[in-house]
């Protein structure tokens, strides 16, 4: 821990990029923790998930209180239920996979996601924010 400031810089970078792009800290923190700090894949994933909680909460609140951002709390609640159940299942599955295989799976996931998002940005440049809902439905911040 003699280079504690490097951990703060890594956390700062994760917070900035996560809030700017709406991504979890894992996209940045897992590579940093495994490559720069030599943590195992599972340890890096666990720490990235733990970091995500306070960071995502602060970021989400900042977005929520921005009048330009539409957030539907009912939809968010449904997503959260599925997300919590998925986290229990996913964390159980991961313990049966070796670090090497998990690292490859993570890399492929990031590459495929990046290519998909890149290609979609050219095929449909108009960003639709309401997803088929009326503006009144999608901007329901009170639930």
C-alpha positions, 0 to 999 in steps of 0.5 A: 500500500506504499503507492496508495495514491495510484489506487485513488487515481484508478478510482478517480478514473473509474468514477469519471468514465463510469459517470460519463458513459453510464458503465460499471466500474468493471470495464476500467477497474478489472483491467487495471486491477489485474494488469497494473496491480496483479490481482486475480480475475475473481478478486478484481471482479469482486472489488470492481463490484464493491466499488460500483455500489457507492460510485453508482449511487452517487452518479445515479443521484446526480443524473436523477436530479438533472431535469434533462434526464428521464428516469422511470422508477417503476421500470428501474425497480423491475430492472433492479429485481432482475439485476439482484437475482442475476447477481446471485446467479452470476456470482455462483457461476463464476466460482466454477470457472478458472481465472484464465477462462474468466479473463478471456470471457470478459475480454470477448464480452467487452470486444463484442459489446464495443463493436455492437455499440460502434456499429449501432451508432452508425445505423441509428444515429438518432438516440431515442430516449423514450423507448416507445413510451410517452414522455409523461410515462418515461419522465416519471421520477416519482414512481 
